Amino acid sequence: MKITVPTLLIDKAKALNNIHNMLEKAKRNNVRLRPHFKTHQSAQVGEWFRAAGVEAITVSSVRMAKYFAKHGWKEILIAFPANVLEIESINELASRIKLHLVAVNIETVEVLAKELKHPVKLWLKIDTGYRRTGIMAHDHADIDRILTKIEASANLSFEGFLVHDGHTYKQTELDAVQTIHNTTVYLLHLLRDRYKKKFPNLQLSLGDTPSCSMLENLKGVDEIRPGNFVFYDLTQQRIGSCSFEDIAVCMACPIVAKHPERHEIILYGGSVHFSKDVLLQEDATSSYGRIVNLKGTSWSEPLEGIDLVSLSQEHGIVRASPELFSKYQIGDLMGILPVHSCLTADLMRGFRTTEGEAIEHLSGIPEQELTF
């Protein structure tokens, strides 16, 4: 496999191990794993999950749902507030698969109730502390109004309450993640207790990679929806979700220039490849990726004394110790672990396994190819 431009590599063995570990944790806790596919957005990677026994998945857009439905997935949850402007595509999907949607406001539910032509399962998104979007867990009046509207609809059925604890991504201590998780489960149980008489089969769904990775006890909900765990990244390693050895993706970037006077190496690989996500280091410097040695079908742990310190559109600037600076030459490939694998994968529009297999990504698929 000859690499001549920035290329995102997958260590398939690591990804398969990450999938296996999360499935085993779900089984130990007697919860359903409905993995979020927004990290990889790839039909081929999706097949690795299917081969492991996964049957129902989570996505973040109608476009993504169409892509995976075309590749044979029959039960899909779009875990993003339903976009009523896409009602035609929603109806097309609902005619072919078991479709789950998410709502936050009664206005959305009113449109769905009026415009849906096929049965859809509806989840209410609850805000238990993240403060991005969702109904506050104590807002029973709002929940009551929405549930009344759902009950009156011919094609909507209430599935349960759904949460994304995105604020776990800002933690670095296990106790903090545990506290967030415990609070969410407690609030979800209060809701279930309030509504279970009318909806005895209502489900509780929780999805964030830090809690699903770091905590052993995930009992108390019916399903988990982590996504980033398939690849992990430096952010997840910083939080404590994984070790460096678990990170299953790595950028390979050509070296195009060197500046000995300042010990800087210039990469063909910038923000249009990595994104601008950054980690603040203990010495207050910024890191846009950690440097590794590419070797065989994988890579080393991050090297000390060298770091990706700056990104512009196409350029990456690596600052190295004099010893490490001398080991790299123009024309070499440098390996870099990404800060955020989801965004890097989306920008790169495709992968290669370390064995050389080309892996597609949804962002590289024309819209017309997603039609049934």
Residue pairs with C-beta under 8 A, 6 or more apart in sequence:
1 352
1 355
1 356
3 252
3 254
3 333
3 352
4 254
5 254
5 268
6 251
6 252
6 253
6 254
6 267
6 268
6 269
6 273
6 348
7 251
7 252
7 253
7 348
7 352
8 249
8 250
8 251
8 252
8 338
8 344
8 345
8 348
8 350
8 351
8 352
9 249
9 250
9 251
9 252
9 294
9 299
9 335
9 351
9 352
9 353
9 354
10 45
10 231
10 248
10 249
10 351
10 352
10 353
10 354
10 359
11 248
11 249
11 250
11 297
11 298
11 299
11 353
11 354
12 48
12 248
12 353
12 354
12 355
12 357
13 297
13 298
14 245
14 246
14 247
14 248
14 298
15 45
15 48
15 230
15 231
15 248
16 48
16 52
17 246
18 229
18 230
18 231
18 232
18 242
18 246
18 248
19 35
19 48
19 49
19 52
19 230
20 52
22 33
22 35
22 212
22 213
22 226
22 229
23 33
23 52
23 53
23 54
25 212
25 216
25 218
26 32
26 33
26 218
26 224
28 216
29 217
29 218
29 219
30 219
31 218
31 219
31 221
31 222
31 223
31 224
32 56
32 222
32 223
32 224
33 54
33 223
33 224
34 54
34 56
34 57
34 58
34 77
34 205
34 207
34 223
34 224
34 225
35 49
35 54
35 57
35 58
35 225
35 226
35 227
35 229
35 230
36 57
36 58
36 59
36 60
36 79
36 207
36 225
36 226
36 227
36 228
37 45
37 46
37 49
37 57
37 58
37 59
37 64
37 68
37 227
38 58
38 59
38 60
38 64
38 227
38 342
39 227
39 228
39 230
39 231
39 341
39 342
39 345
40 46
40 230
40 231
40 345
40 361
41 64
41 67
41 345
41 346
41 361
41 362
41 363
42 351
42 359
42 360
42 361
42 362
43 67
43 68
43 71
43 360
44 359
44 360
45 230
45 359
46 57
46 68
46 71
46 73
49 57
49 230
50 73
55 74
55 75
56 73
56 75
56 76
56 77
56 98
57 68
57 73
57 75
57 76
57 77
58 76
58 77
58 78
58 79
58 207
58 225
58 227
59 65
59 68
59 76
59 77
59 78
59 79
60 78
60 79
60 80
61 78
61 80
62 78
62 83
62 86
62 89
62 90
62 93
63 362
63 367
63 370
64 78
64 362
65 76
65 78
65 93
65 97
65 99
66 89
66 92
66 93
66 370
66 371
66 372
67 362
67 365
67 370
68 76
69 76
69 93
69 96
69 97
69 372
70 370
70 372
73 97
74 97
74 98
75 97
75 98
75 100
76 93
76 97
76 98
76 99
76 100
77 100
77 101
77 102
77 123
77 225
78 99
78 100
78 101
78 102
79 102
79 162
79 164
79 207
79 225
80 102
81 102
81 103
81 104
81 105
81 108
81 125
81 133
82 90
82 101
82 102
82 103
82 108
82 112
84 108
84 111
84 112
84 115
87 111
87 112
87 115
87 116
90 99
90 101
90 112
90 116
90 120
91 115
91 116
91 117
91 118
92 372
93 99
94 116
94 117
94 118
94 119
94 120
94 155
95 117
95 118
96 372
98 121
99 118
99 120
99 121
100 120
100 121
100 122
100 123
100 159
101 112
101 120
101 121
101 122
101 123
102 122
102 123
102 124
102 125
102 162
103 109
103 112
103 122
103 123
103 124
103 125
103 146
104 124
104 125
104 133
104 134
104 135
105 146
106 142
106 145
106 146
106 149
109 122
109 146
109 149
109 150
109 153
109 156
110 149
112 120
112 122
112 153
112 155
112 156
113 149
113 150
113 152
113 153
113 155
113 156
116 153
116 155
116 156
117 155
118 155
119 155
119 156
119 157
120 155
120 156
120 157
121 157
121 158
121 159
122 150
122 156
122 157
122 158
122 159
123 159
123 160
123 161
123 162
123 203
123 205
124 135
124 143
124 146
124 147
124 158
124 160
124 161
124 162
125 133
125 134
125 135
125 161
125 162
125 163
125 164
126 134
126 135
126 136
126 137
126 161
126 162
126 163
126 187
126 188
126 191
127 133
127 134
127 135
127 136
127 137
127 163
128 134
128 137
128 163
128 165
128 183
128 184
128 187
128 188
129 165
129 167
129 180
129 183
129 184
130 164
130 165
130 166
130 167
131 167
132 164
132 166
134 163
134 164
135 142
135 143
135 146
136 142
137 187
137 188
137 190
137 191
140 194
143 191
143 195
147 158
147 195
147 198
147 199
150 156
150 157
150 158
151 158
158 199
158 202
159 202
159 203
160 199
160 202
160 203
160 204
160 205
160 222
161 188
161 191
161 192
161 202
161 203
161 204
161 205
162 205
162 206
162 207
163 184
163 188
163 205
163 206
163 207
164 206
164 207
164 208
164 225
165 180
165 181
165 184
165 206
165 208
165 210
165 211
166 208
167 180
168 176
168 177
168 180
168 181
168 208
168 210
168 211
168 239
169 208
169 210
169 235
169 239
171 177
171 180
171 210
171 239
172 238
172 239
172 240
173 240
174 214
174 215
174 240
177 210
177 211
177 214
177 215
177 239
177 240
178 211
178 214
178 215
180 211
181 206
181 211
181 215
184 206
185 204
185 206
185 220
185 221
188 204
188 206
188 220
188 221
189 204
189 220
192 202
192 204
195 202
196 202
203 222
203 223
204 220
204 221
204 222
204 223
205 221
205 222
205 223
205 224
205 225
206 212
206 218
206 221
206 223
206 224
206 225
207 224
207 225
207 226
207 227
208 226
209 226
209 227
209 228
209 229
209 232
209 236
209 241
210 236
210 239
210 240
210 241
211 218
212 218
212 224
212 226
212 229
213 226
213 229
213 236
213 241
213 242
214 239
214 240
214 241
218 224
227 342
228 236
228 241
228 341
228 342
229 236
229 241
229 242
230 248
231 247
231 248
231 249
231 341
231 345
232 241
232 242
232 246
232 247
232 248
232 341
233 247
233 249
233 337
233 338
233 339
233 340
233 341
233 342
233 344
234 247
234 279
234 287
234 289
234 290
234 337
234 338
234 339
234 340
235 277
235 279
235 339
235 340
236 242
236 247
237 243
237 244
237 246
237 247
238 279
244 301
244 302
244 337
245 301
247 337
247 341
249 337
249 338
249 341
249 344
249 345
249 351
250 292
250 294
250 299
250 335
250 336
250 337
250 338
251 269
251 273
251 274
251 289
251 335
251 336
251 337
251 338
251 344
251 348
252 294
252 333
252 334
252 335
253 267
253 268
253 269
253 273
253 316
253 333
253 334
253 336
254 267
254 268
254 269
254 331
254 332
254 333
254 334
255 265
255 266
255 267
255 268
255 328
255 329
255 330
255 331
255 332
255 333
255 334
256 266
256 267
256 268
256 330
257 265
257 266
257 330
258 264
258 265
258 266
258 325
258 328
258 329
258 330
259 265
259 266
260 325
262 319
263 319
263 320
263 321
263 322
263 325
264 317
264 318
264 319
264 320
265 317
265 318
265 319
265 320
265 325
265 328
265 334
266 315
266 316
266 317
266 318
267 308
267 315
267 316
267 317
267 318
267 334
267 336
268 314
268 315
268 316
269 314
269 315
269 316
269 336
270 311
270 312
270 313
270 314
270 315
270 316
271 311
271 312
271 313
272 313
272 314
272 347
273 316
273 344
273 347
273 348
274 288
274 289
274 308
274 311
274 316
274 336
274 338
274 339
274 343
274 344
274 347
275 338
275 339
275 340
275 343
275 344
275 347
276 288
276 311
277 288
277 338
277 339
277 340
277 343
278 286
278 287
278 288
278 339
279 286
279 287
279 288
279 339
280 286
280 287
281 287
281 307
285 307
285 309
286 309
286 310
287 307
287 308
287 309
287 339
288 308
288 309
288 310
288 311
288 316
288 339
289 307
289 308
289 316
289 336
289 337
289 338
289 339
290 302
290 303
290 307
290 308
290 336
290 337
291 302
291 303
291 306
291 307
291 308
291 318
291 334
291 335
291 336
292 299
292 300
292 301
292 302
292 303
292 335
292 336
292 337
293 299
293 300
293 303
293 335
294 333
294 334
294 335
296 354
297 354
297 355
298 354
299 335
299 337
300 335
302 337
303 324
305 320
305 321
305 323
305 324
306 318
306 319
306 320
306 321
306 324
306 325
307 318
307 319
308 316
308 317
308 318
308 336
309 317
309 318
309 319
310 316
310 317
311 317
316 336
318 334
320 328
328 334
338 344
345 351
345 361
346 361
346 363
347 363
348 361
349 361
349 363
349 364
350 358
350 359
350 360
350 361
350 364
351 358
351 359
351 361
352 358
352 359
353 359
